[in-house]
Amino acid sequence: MPERYDPDEVVAPTGAGGAMDLATSEGETLEKLPGGPMGTGPAELDPSAPSGERARSLWSDAWRDLRRNPIFIVSGLVILFLVVISIWPSLIASGNPLQCDLAKAQEGSQPGYPFGFNGQGCDVYTRTVYGARTSVTVGVCATLGVALIGSVFGGLAGFFGGASDAILSRVTDIFFGIPVVLGGLVLLSVVTSSTVWPVIGFMVLLGWPQLSRIARGSVITAKQNDYVQAARALGASNSRILLRHITPNAVAPVIVVATIALGTYISLEATLSFLGVGLKPPTVSWGIDISSASPYIRNAPHMLLWPAGALAITVLAFIMLGDAVRDALDPKLR
């Protein structure tokens, strides 16, 4: 009697058709895994998790770590408070920052005026509160502009390589050779506008090369992963690979650097305003108040103490937030 074979036990051929079916099946699985292209690559089973449960993604693990980090909680509360008073400063300051009384110039704390008065008789407390709006606006807008331009240019150069990558590298080298403060003195000295937009434009102009290099290196690392190669083998277009597979896995370093840079831009705005080339009166700014108070530091130190303290706390809060986010998103620290 001839031996009978069970069809289920017959090994399927491994020709082109079988390989394509296998690749298609793997590609579909890759798309559906919660830790796949939209997370940190193909998900694996977590040995410590219940049976059948997939491992958490990088973002869920990062959020879990951030919620347990006291530095993140403290800095987040400080930043939330700054954002609230930037949008609604009248919640805690009912006065007018431009209303001054020369008869009270340089006077100290009084009932209803806890921070005293500046050299023109303006309420230091009210000006300190309203100055948060300018600083937060400059920092957030400059960071968004830098992150957007730097991520687009750096990501495209890192993905396509070749001539575009070489050109971007040489352009960023040129911008890195320009001192930031000196560039601000030269470029902003000819600007007569008292709005925040020239200062924001200057920061974006000189700040995007740093983010572009971060994005370029992150994209180059991400595009070498196996799931990107699998998607390319399945015939995915460059736009789909870049947007769906690479961007979610390459954006973490950009977020970390941008968060830390936000505090730096706030400090840079105050520096340029202190030197007289940044924001100009009647705009209310911590840098302007520090500049006007510096000649009277011996006779009326309160004029300098409060705006400088608010600036220091704001910059420190954003730097602490960036450090916490970096620690949460860095796989090497896990």
C-alpha positions in Angstrom: 0.0 0.0 0.0 1.4 3.4 -0.9 2.0 5.6 2.1 -0.6 8.4 2.5 0.4 11.9 3.4 -1.5 14.4 5.4 -1.8 17.6 3.5 -1.3 19.6 6.7 2.1 18.0 7.2 3.4 18.7 3.7 6.0 21.5 3.7 5.0 24.3 1.5 7.4 25.3 -1.3 9.6 28.3 -0.6 9.5 29.9 -4.0 8.8 33.5 -4.8 5.1 33.2 -4.1 5.6 31.6 -0.7 8.2 34.3 0.2 5.8 37.1 -0.8 2.9 35.5 1.2 5.2 35.3 4.2 6.4 38.9 3.8 2.8 40.1 3.4 1.7 38.2 6.5 4.6 39.7 8.5 3.9 43.2 7.1 0.3 43.0 8.2 1.3 41.8 11.6 3.8 44.6 11.9 1.2 47.2 11.1 -1.2 45.8 13.8 1.3 45.4 16.7 0.9 48.2 19.3 4.6 48.5 19.6 5.2 48.4 15.8 6.0 51.4 13.5 3.9 53.7 15.6 5.9 52.8 18.7 9.4 51.4 19.0 9.4 48.7 16.4 7.9 45.2 16.4 6.4 44.4 19.7 7.6 41.5 21.8 5.9 39.6 24.6 6.7 41.1 28.0 7.9 38.2 30.2 6.7 40.0 33.3 3.3 40.7 31.8 0.3 38.4 31.9 0.0 35.7 29.3 -0.6 37.0 25.8 -0.1 40.7 26.8 2.1 42.7 24.5 4.9 44.9 25.8 4.2 48.5 26.4 5.5 51.0 23.8 8.2 53.6 24.5 5.7 56.3 24.9 3.5 54.5 27.5 6.7 53.5 29.5 7.9 57.1 29.3 4.6 58.5 30.6 4.6 56.0 33.4 8.1 57.1 34.4 7.2 60.8 34.1 4.2 60.4 36.4 6.6 59.0 39.1 9.3 61.6 38.7 9.0 64.4 41.2 11.2 66.7 39.0 8.7 66.4 36.2 5.7 67.0 38.5 7.3 70.1 40.1 8.5 71.6 36.8 5.2 70.8 35.1 3.2 72.6 37.8 5.4 75.6 37.5 5.1 75.7 33.7 1.3 75.2 34.0 1.1 78.2 36.3 3.2 80.3 34.0 1.0 79.4 31.0 -2.1 80.2 32.9 -0.9 83.7 34.0 0.4 84.3 30.5 -3.1 83.8 29.1 -5.0 85.4 32.0 -2.6 87.7 33.9 -5.5 89.5 35.4 -6.3 86.5 37.6 -3.5 87.5 40.0 -2.7 91.0 38.9 -5.5 93.6 38.6 -3.3 96.6 37.9 -2.0 98.1 34.6 1.7 97.4 33.9 2.0 100.6 31.9 0.4 102.8 34.6 3.1 104.6 36.6 3.4 107.3 39.3 6.7 109.1 39.4 6.0 110.2 43.0 6.5 106.5 44.0 9.6 105.8 42.0 12.0 103.3 43.6 9.8 102.9 46.7 9.7 99.5 48.4 6.9 97.2 49.3 3.6 98.8 50.3 0.1 97.4 51.0 -1.3 96.3 47.7 2.1 96.6 46.0 4.2 93.7 47.4 7.1 94.1 45.0 7.4 97.9 45.3 7.9 100.3 42.4 10.5 100.7 39.6 12.3 103.8 38.5 9.3 105.2 36.7 6.9 104.4 39.5 5.3 101.4 37.9 4.1 98.4 40.0 6.9 95.8 39.8 4.5 93.0 40.8 2.1 93.8 37.9 5.0 94.1 35.4 6.5 90.8 36.6 3.2 89.0 36.1 2.6 90.5 32.6 6.2 89.9 31.6 5.5 86.1 31.8 3.3 86.5 28.7 6.1 87.9 26.6 8.7 85.4 27.7 6.4 82.3 27.3 5.2 83.6 23.9 8.7 84.1 22.6 9.9 80.7 23.9 7.0 78.7 22.6 6.8 80.3 19.2 10.6 80.1 18.7 10.7 76.5 19.8 7.9 75.5 17.5 9.5 77.3 14.5 12.9 75.8 15.2 11.5 72.3 15.7 9.3 72.4 12.6 12.0 73.7 10.2 14.8 71.7 11.7 12.9 68.4 11.8 11.7 68.8 8.2 15.1 69.7 6.7 17.1 67.3 8.9 14.6 64.4 8.5 14.6 64.7 4.7 18.4 65.0 4.5 18.9 62.0 6.7 16.3 59.9 4.8 17.4 60.6 1.3 21.1 61.3 1.9 23.3 62.1 -1.0 23.6 65.7 -2.2 20.8 67.0 0.0 22.6 65.7 3.1 25.9 67.2 2.1 24.4 70.6 1.4 22.5 70.6 4.7 25.7 69.7 6.6 27.6 72.6 5.0 24.8 75.1 5.6 24.5 74.1 9.3 28.3 74.5 9.6 27.9 78.1 8.4 25.2 78.9 11.0 27.1 77.2 13.8 30.0 79.7 13.1 27.7 82.7 13.9 27.8 83.8 17.6 24.2 84.0 18.8 24.5 87.2 20.8 26.7 88.9 18.3 24.3 87.9 15.5 21.4 89.3 17.5 23.3 92.6 18.0 23.9 92.9 14.3 20.5 91.7 12.9 18.2 93.2 15.5 19.9 96.6 15.7 18.3 97.7 12.5 14.8 96.6 13.5 12.5 99.3 14.8 9.4 97.1 15.6 8.6 96.7 19.3 6.7 93.4 18.8 8.0 89.9 19.6 8.1 88.7 16.0 11.5 90.0 14.9 13.1 88.4 18.0 11.3 85.1 17.3 12.4 85.2 13.7 16.0 85.7 14.7 15.9 82.8 17.1 14.3 80.5 14.4 16.9 81.6 11.9 19.9 80.7 14.1 18.3 77.9 16.0 17.0 75.4 13.4 20.5 74.0 12.4 20.9 72.3 15.8 17.5 70.6 15.6 18.2 69.6 12.0 21.3 67.7 13.0 19.5 66.0 15.8 16.6 65.0 13.5 19.1 63.9 10.8 20.9 61.5 13.1 17.7 60.1 14.5 16.3 59.4 11.1 19.5 57.8 9.9 19.3 55.5 12.9 15.6 54.7 12.5 15.7 53.9 8.8 18.2 51.0 9.4 15.7 49.1 11.6 14.3 45.8 10.3 10.7 47.0 10.2 11.7 49.8 7.8 13.4 47.4 5.6 10.4 45.1 5.6 8.1 47.9 4.7 10.4 48.9 1.8 10.5 45.3 0.6 6.7 45.2 0.6 6.7 48.2 -1.8 5.8 51.0 0.6 6.4 54.5 -0.8 9.0 56.8 0.6 6.3 59.1 2.1 4.6 56.2 3.8 7.9 54.9 5.3 9.0 58.3 6.4 5.6 59.4 8.0 4.3 56.1 9.3 7.4 54.1 10.3 10.4 56.5 10.8 8.9 59.7 12.2 7.2 58.2 15.3 10.5 56.4 16.2 12.8 59.4 15.4 10.9 62.2 17.1 11.9 61.5 20.7 15.3 63.1 20.6 13.8 66.2 18.9 11.2 66.6 21.6 13.9 66.4 24.3 16.2 68.9 22.7 13.3 71.3 21.9 12.0 71.2 25.5 15.4 72.1 26.9 15.9 74.7 24.2 12.6 76.5 25.1 14.2 77.7 28.4 17.3 78.8 26.5 15.2 80.9 24.1 13.5 82.6 27.0 16.9 83.4 28.5 18.2 84.6 25.1 15.2 87.0 24.7 15.9 88.5 28.1 19.6 88.9 27.2 18.9 90.7 23.9 16.3 92.9 25.6 18.8 93.7 28.3 21.3 94.8 25.6 18.7 97.0 24.0 18.3 95.1 20.7 15.5 92.7 21.6 12.1 93.8 22.7 11.6 97.5 23.2 9.2 99.6 25.4 6.2 99.8 25.8 6.4 96.0 25.6 6.5 94.5 29.1 9.5 92.1 29.3 11.6 90.7 32.1 14.7 91.6 30.1 13.6 95.2 29.8 12.9 95.5 33.5 16.2 94.0 34.4 18.0 96.4 32.1 16.2 99.5 33.5 16.8 98.3 37.1 20.5 97.5 36.8 21.7 101.1 37.5 19.7 101.2 40.8 20.8 97.8 42.1 22.4 99.3 45.2 19.6 101.8 46.1 16.6 99.7 45.1 17.5 96.1 44.7 13.9 95.0 44.6 13.5 96.4 41.1 16.0 93.8 39.9 15.3 91.0 42.2 11.8 90.1 41.2 12.0 90.1 37.4 15.4 88.3 37.6 14.0 85.7 40.0 11.0 85.1 37.8 13.2 84.6 34.8 15.5 82.2 36.6 12.6 80.1 37.9 11.1 79.9 34.4 14.3 78.9 32.7 15.0 76.4 35.4 11.6 74.8 35.1 11.9 74.2 31.4 15.4 72.8 31.7 14.2 70.5 34.5 11.3 69.4 32.4 13.6 68.7 29.5 15.9 66.6 31.7 13.0 64.6 33.0 11.7 63.9 29.5 15.2 62.9 28.3 15.5 60.4 31.2 12.1 58.9 30.4 12.7 58.6 26.6 16.3 57.4 26.8 16.3 53.6 26.4 19.9 53.3 27.8 18.6 54.4 31.2 16.1 51.6 31.4 
